[in-house]
Amino acid sequence: MSIMLNGNDLTLDDLSKIVYNREKIELDQDAIKKIIKCRDYVEKIVKCFNPKCVTNIQGITTKFNVVQDHKGTMKLACHYCEKTMGKESIEFL
């Protein structure tokens, strides 16, 4: 699977390398959905919106489980604090 970014066709491995190197990237909603749909969890690329989460206090690597609410809407549940956030709260690292 690949994602178009600024006219370039990127695989998820390419995207992981970009995020790992902390380059600033802009993703549209379709790209975000493609990334999330292919995984049961997301690591290292999304910040927890809970200011009291251990990932924000101690700098632990983030990890989120991809879940759906009762309406079928995709949400991310923090592995550590268990807070759930919708796409409007997603902030990439």
C-alpha positions in Angstrom: 0.0 0.0 0.0 1.2 3.5 -0.8 0.2 7.1 -0.1 0.6 10.1 -2.3 2.4 12.9 -0.5 3.3 16.1 -2.4 3.2 14.1 -5.7 5.4 11.3 -4.4 4.2 7.7 -3.9 5.2 6.7 -0.4 5.0 3.3 1.3 4.2 3.0 5.0 7.9 2.2 5.5 8.9 5.4 3.7 6.4 7.3 5.9 7.7 5.7 9.1 11.3 6.8 8.2 10.1 10.4 7.5 8.2 10.5 10.9 11.1 8.8 12.7 13.5 11.6 11.4 10.9 14.1 12.6 10.5 15.8 9.3 7.4 18.0 9.1 4.8 16.5 6.8 1.3 17.5 5.8 -1.2 14.6 5.4 -4.7 14.9 4.1 -7.6 13.1 5.7 -7.5 10.3 3.1 -3.9 9.6 3.8 -4.6 9.5 7.6 -7.4 7.0 7.0 -5.2 4.8 4.9 -2.5 4.7 7.5 -4.9 3.9 10.4 -6.9 1.3 8.5 -4.0 -0.9 7.8 -3.0 -1.3 11.4 -4.5 -2.4 14.7 -2.2 0.1 16.5 -0.2 3.2 15.8 3.2 3.9 17.4 5.5 6.9 17.5 3.6 9.2 15.2 0.6 10.6 17.2 0.7 12.6 20.4 -1.7 11.8 23.3 -4.1 14.7 23.9 -4.2 14.0 27.6 -1.6 16.3 29.3 -1.4 14.0 32.3 -0.5 10.9 30.1 2.9 9.4 31.0 3.9 9.8 27.3 3.7 13.6 27.7 5.3 13.7 31.2 8.2 11.2 30.9 8.8 11.1 27.1 7.7 7.5 26.7 7.0 6.4 23.1 3.3 6.7 22.3 1.2 3.8 21.3 -2.5 3.8 20.4 -4.9 1.0 19.7 -7.2 1.7 16.7 -10.8 1.2 17.9 -14.3 2.1 16.7 -17.0 3.7 18.7 -20.7 2.6 18.7 -21.3 4.6 15.5 -18.4 2.9 13.7 -16.2 6.0 13.8 -12.5 5.3 14.0 -10.8 6.4 17.3 -7.4 6.0 18.9 -7.2 4.7 22.4 -4.0 5.5 24.3 -2.2 2.3 25.4 -1.1 4.0 28.7 -3.8 6.4 29.9 -6.7 4.7 28.0 -8.1 8.0 26.9 -9.8 7.8 23.5 -9.6 10.5 20.9 -11.2 11.2 17.6 -9.7 12.5 14.4 -10.2 16.1 15.4 -7.8 15.6 18.3 -5.1 13.8 16.4 -1.8 15.7 16.5 1.2 14.2 14.7 4.6 14.3 16.4 
